[in-house]
């Protein structure tokens, strides 16, 4: 098994080892850490995601009164290699998308231009203290982030997903920050 796959596997196993109560408590701590971060406070349009069962849950930010001035948008997979970003209208429907993850209904959403995104909060399977991140292996975020010329990039993860070193490829985009329940990691470029 190559180093990247092994690191991904360990990160997924680590987050799955957390109890449901721990994931909920840690997700809340991560959301609280994000909300007070300067990059979040100065951002208007923020790309987040719908969590799978064992990922950090960011969706409660949508209903947080402190975030009422934010526009939250979500990824929608459009092909085997690409995604677009949609901001759902209030009370819009969610439909099962790729990988059985709920996505905004395009007919009840606004398409967001990559240059209009201020902050991207990325899921990840593993990260390191230099803000390198590994996703699920599809490369959707790495390809999309290259279009977001003015956005700040931040991964969100549980501290148990931290690796000593995350193996990277030339196309991998380093995060400016990684938010966990215990710490905010910052890269030299952040």
C-alpha positions, 0 to 999 in steps of 0.5 A: 500500500502506498504511503498516501493510502496508508495515511488516509486509512489510518486517519479514517480509522482514527475518526471512526474510533471516536464515539458519537458523543465525542464526535458531536462534542468535538464538532461543536468545539471545532465550530466554536474555534472556526467562528472566532477565527479572523478568517471566518469573521471577515468572510462573507461567502463560505464553502462548507460540506455535508458531513458523512457519519464520522466527519466533523459536522459543520451544518449547525453553522447554518442555523447559528444566529452569530452566522446570520450574515454569512452565505454558506455554499456546498459542493455538488459533484458534476463529473468524475473529476469536477465539482461546482458550488451551490448556495441553497435557498432557504428551505430548499430541498437536498438530494442524494448526490455522488457518494450518497452525500446530500447536495443542494437541489440545483433548481433551488440554489444559486451557483457560486463563482470560485472567485466569490468564495472567501473561505473554503472549509475542507473535509479531510482524512488526515493532516499534519502540523504544516497544514498538508491534508489528504482527502478521500482520494478523488481530488475534487477539492484540490482541483476546485481550490485552484480556481478559488484565487482569493479564498482562504483554505482551511481543513477541519478534522479531529485531533486524532486524525493528525499524522506526523507527516502527510505525504503529498503530490505536486497537485495537492493544495496546502491549507492555510489552516487546520481547525481541530477541537484542540488547536488551530494549525497555521501554515507558513502561507496562512 
